[in-house]
Structures are given as C-alpha cells and as structure tokens.
Amino acid sequence: MNFLILYAHPTRSSFNGKLLDVAIEALTDAGHTVEVSDLYNINFNPVAGKRDVTHEVDNGFFKLQIEQNKAIEQGTLSADIIEEQNKLLWSDFVILQFPLWWFSLPAILKGYIDRVMTVGFAYGGGKWYDTGGLSGRKAMLSLTTGGPEQSYTERGINGDIDSILFHINHGMLAFCGFKVVEPFIAWSAAHVGDEGRQEYIDAYRNKLQNIVSEPLIQYPSLADYDPKTMTLKD
Ligand SMILES: Cc1cc2nc3c(=O)[nH]c(=O)nc-3n(C[C@H](O)[C@H](O)[C@H](O)COP(=O)(O)OP(=O)(O)OC[C@H]3O[C@@H](n4cnc5c(N)ncnc54)[C@H](O)[C@@H]3O)c2cc1C
C-alpha cells in the first residue's frame, strides 16, 4: 500500500519526529511505500486565500469555494496545492502525525486541510462522507499530548478524547471519504520518562505492523440518514 504521512511538528528531532521514523521503518519493512510531507520543512503556506488560484477573480470578489471550484475546472490551482493533491490521490492510507495543540491540529496542518482538501476535489457536488472525493482510502491520527490519559476521559478535566478528536476524524477525514482508523496516542510524551516513551514506540510499531487490519472508527453511513433532514432515521 502507498502511505502518505503528513508531519506537522516544527522540530524533526522531537518525539513526534521519532514516531515518524518508527512509522517509516515499520511500514517500509512491511512492504509498503511511504511518502512524507514534512510541512514545516517544506515551508508549507497554511493560509488559504487569493494566492491559492492563478486565475483572475471575477469582479475582484473572492469567495474561496467558488474560486477553488473554478480552479479545479480550469487547472489553475497553485502548484503547491496540486502537488499535495497528487500525493493524496497516489496514497491508499494517510497518517497525520502531530502534537495536540489547543485540543486540535497545529495551524500548519489545519491550513493543509483548508487549502489542499478543496471543494471539487475532496468534497462538494455530491461528494461527501461515503462518497467523498478521497473515498477508497484510509486515514489515521497519530498524536502526542501534554496531558495524561486520565485527564482526557469523560470525567477528566479535559474531557473525552474521542469527542475532542471528532472534528478531525469525522469533520475532516470521514467527510472527505476516508475510512478512519482508531488513533494512536502517546499521552503526556514529555513526562513519562524514557521507559514510557519506549513503550509508546513499541506499541506504535506493533500497530503499524498490523495496520491493514486495525479497527476502524464506526460511523453511520449516508444511507442511515434521512436525506431531507440529514438526521439519523428512526
Ligand atoms: C501551542 C501549544 C498548544 C498545546 N496544546 C495542548 C493541548 O491542547 N493539550 C495537551 O495535552 N497538550 C498541549 N500542548 C502540549 C503538546 O501537546 C506537547 O508538548 C507535545 O505533544 C509533546 O510532543 P513533542 O514531540 O513536542 O515532544 P518533545 O518535547 O519533542 O519530546 C518529549 C520527550 O521525548 C524525548 N524525546 C525526543 N526525541 C526523542 C527520541 N528520538 N527518542 C526518544 N525520546 C525522545 C525528549 O527528550 C523529551 O523529553 C500544547 C503545546 C503547544 C506548544
């Protein structure tokens, strides 16, 4: 399988960088092909806007989704977006490797979603969820946290991690058509000591060795929703 890893940490020698190394090695050893987009290293521009398209904007009124659609039709998306879209099309499986920042993605990775997962490519015109533009592929979050696991439970001070990650797993990945694999989380990576970090490294390697059969997060399918109200049928 073709794996694309989106790496979003400012420091390559961080613990996130170690998890990236583990993934490259484990997946390659298992016979997969791995491509990495190291977003800080390529100086990825995360700010969506007029520079995302190379065509003239009618009347000077810029609305991102309209211009993204036009750019897809005319082939006028900016080169950096096309390059990343081609990597996504090449991939069978996308891994997002990042530290949890403000309960979410680092801005550089959120900006990747804003700019690369364009309307007309990843969603829109009838493409969403099961029929999303990237359907037929899988995706998985691999993240580190500052807070410990107990603090990310229903009764924990930060709240349940599945709810916190829902906007990424469901709102970004499943929305664009990916089947989403249960995340890998290295809790409190800076505070668990070398032994704790080695356990994370071993657990992640194990998960990657069996990645093809790793459990998916179960979401209802489009057919489970009333098409008028977009709520679950009785
Ligand atoms: C803007 C911002 C917002 C944040 N928001 C949140 C939040 O909402 N929730 C939350 O829980 N946390 C939050 N944090 C904390 C953040 O999630 C953690 O700092 C991060 O996950 C730690 O991962 P790291 O890769 O940066 O660790 P590092 O600091 O790189 O590494 C952690 C430890 O691993 C060791 N290490 C590094 N490299 C290796 C290696 N190659 N092999 C073995 N050990 C190694 C290091 O010695 C270090 O002690 C936030 C941080 C920032 C900056």
The ligand as an SDF file (V2000), in Angstrom:
LIG
                    3D

 53 58  0  0  0  0  0  0  0  0999 V2000
    0.7500   25.7950   21.1760 C   0  0  0  0  0  0  0  0  0  0  0  0
    0.6560   24.5710   22.0400 C   0  0  0  0  0  0  0  0  0  0  0  0
   -0.5990   24.1100   22.3990 C   0  0  0  0  0  0  0  0  0  0  0  0
   -0.7110   22.9310   23.1500 C   0  0  0  0  0  0  0  0  0  0  0  0
   -1.9700   22.4810   23.4480 N   0  0  0  0  0  0  0  0  0  0  0  0
   -2.0880   21.3130   24.1130 C   0  0  0  0  0  0  0  0  0  0  0  0
   -3.3890   20.7660   24.3780 C   0  0  0  0  0  0  0  0  0  0  0  0
   -4.4250   21.3060   23.9790 O   0  0  0  0  0  0  0  0  0  0  0  0
   -3.4660   19.6010   25.0620 N   0  0  0  0  0  0  0  0  0  0  0  0
   -2.3430   18.9470   25.5000 C   0  0  0  0  0  0  0  0  0  0  0  0
   -2.4860   17.8820   26.1010 O   0  0  0  0  0  0  0  0  0  0  0  0
   -1.1150   19.4350   25.2580 N   0  0  0  0  0  0  0  0  0  0  0  0
   -0.9490   20.5870   24.5820 C   0  0  0  0  0  0  0  0  0  0  0  0
    0.2980   21.0610   24.2820 N   0  0  0  0  0  0  0  0  0  0  0  0
    1.4620   20.2180   24.6420 C   0  0  0  0  0  0  0  0  0  0  0  0
    1.9360   19.3830   23.4480 C   0  0  0  0  0  0  0  0  0  0  0  0
    0.8960   18.5430   23.0040 O   0  0  0  0  0  0  0  0  0  0  0  0
    3.1500   18.5320   23.8350 C   0  0  0  0  0  0  0  0  0  0  0  0
    4.1970   19.4220   24.1620 O   0  0  0  0  0  0  0  0  0  0  0  0
    3.5960   17.6320   22.7130 C   0  0  0  0  0  0  0  0  0  0  0  0
    2.5780   16.6960   22.4280 O   0  0  0  0  0  0  0  0  0  0  0  0
    4.8590   16.8650   23.0890 C   0  0  0  0  0  0  0  0  0  0  0  0
    5.3440   16.2060   21.9240 O   0  0  0  0  0  0  0  0  0  0  0  0
    6.7500   16.5990   21.2750 P   0  0  0  0  0  0  0  0  0  0  0  0
    7.0100   15.7400   20.1060 O   0  0  0  0  0  0  0  0  0  0  0  0
    6.8230   18.0700   21.0610 O   0  0  0  0  0  0  0  0  0  0  0  0
    7.6850   16.1950   22.4710 O   0  0  0  0  0  0  0  0  0  0  0  0
    9.2510   16.5330   22.7470 P   0  0  0  0  0  0  0  0  0  0  0  0
    9.2940   17.6700   23.6760 O   0  0  0  0  0  0  0  0  0  0  0  0
    9.9950   16.6100   21.4710 O   0  0  0  0  0  0  0  0  0  0  0  0
    9.6840   15.2220   23.3940 O   0  0  0  0  0  0  0  0  0  0  0  0
    9.1990   14.7730   24.6350 C   0  0  0  0  0  0  0  0  0  0  0  0
   10.2850   13.9920   25.2870 C   0  0  0  0  0  0  0  0  0  0  0  0
   10.6840   12.9310   24.4220 O   0  0  0  0  0  0  0  0  0  0  0  0
   12.0760   12.8800   24.3680 C   0  0  0  0  0  0  0  0  0  0  0  0
   12.4890   12.5570   23.0120 N   0  0  0  0  0  0  0  0  0  0  0  0
   12.6060   13.4400   21.9950 C   0  0  0  0  0  0  0  0  0  0  0  0
   13.0540   12.7950   20.9170 N   0  0  0  0  0  0  0  0  0  0  0  0
   13.1740   11.5030   21.2360 C   0  0  0  0  0  0  0  0  0  0  0  0
   13.6040   10.3650   20.5360 C   0  0  0  0  0  0  0  0  0  0  0  0
   14.0370   10.4780   19.2870 N   0  0  0  0  0  0  0  0  0  0  0  0
   13.5820    9.1660   21.1770 N   0  0  0  0  0  0  0  0  0  0  0  0
   13.1620    9.0740   22.4360 C   0  0  0  0  0  0  0  0  0  0  0  0
   12.7980   10.1480   23.1760 N   0  0  0  0  0  0  0  0  0  0  0  0
   12.8100   11.3390   22.5760 C   0  0  0  0  0  0  0  0  0  0  0  0
   12.6000   14.2350   24.7490 C   0  0  0  0  0  0  0  0  0  0  0  0
   13.7860   14.0700   25.4990 O   0  0  0  0  0  0  0  0  0  0  0  0
   11.5220   14.8280   25.5720 C   0  0  0  0  0  0  0  0  0  0  0  0
   11.7960   14.6680   26.9510 O   0  0  0  0  0  0  0  0  0  0  0  0
    0.4500   22.2360   23.5640 C   0  0  0  0  0  0  0  0  0  0  0  0
    1.7090   22.7340   23.2150 C   0  0  0  0  0  0  0  0  0  0  0  0
    1.8140   23.8750   22.4530 C   0  0  0  0  0  0  0  0  0  0  0  0
    3.1970   24.3750   22.0710 C   0  0  0  0  0  0  0  0  0  0  0  0
  1  2  1  0
  2  3  1  0
  2 52  2  0
  3  4  2  0
  4  5  1  0
  4 50  1  0
  5  6  2  0
  6  7  1  0
  6 13  1  0
  7  8  2  0
  7  9  1  0
  9 10  1  0
 10 11  2  0
 10 12  1  0
 12 13  2  0
 13 14  1  0
 14 15  1  0
 14 50  1  0
 15 16  1  0
 16 17  1  0
 16 18  1  0
 18 19  1  0
 18 20  1  0
 20 21  1  0
 20 22  1  0
 22 23  1  0
 23 24  1  0
 24 25  2  0
 24 26  1  0
 24 27  1  0
 27 28  1  0
 28 29  2  0
 28 30  1  0
 28 31  1  0
 31 32  1  0
 32 33  1  0
 33 34  1  0
 33 48  1  0
 34 35  1  0
 35 36  1  0
 35 46  1  0
 36 37  1  0
 36 45  1  0
 37 38  2  0
 38 39  1  0
 39 40  1  0
 39 45  2  0
 40 41  1  0
 40 42  2  0
 42 43  1  0
 43 44  2  0
 44 45  1  0
 46 47  1  0
 46 48  1  0
 48 49  1  0
 50 51  2  0
 51 52  1  0
 52 53  1  0
M  END
$$$$
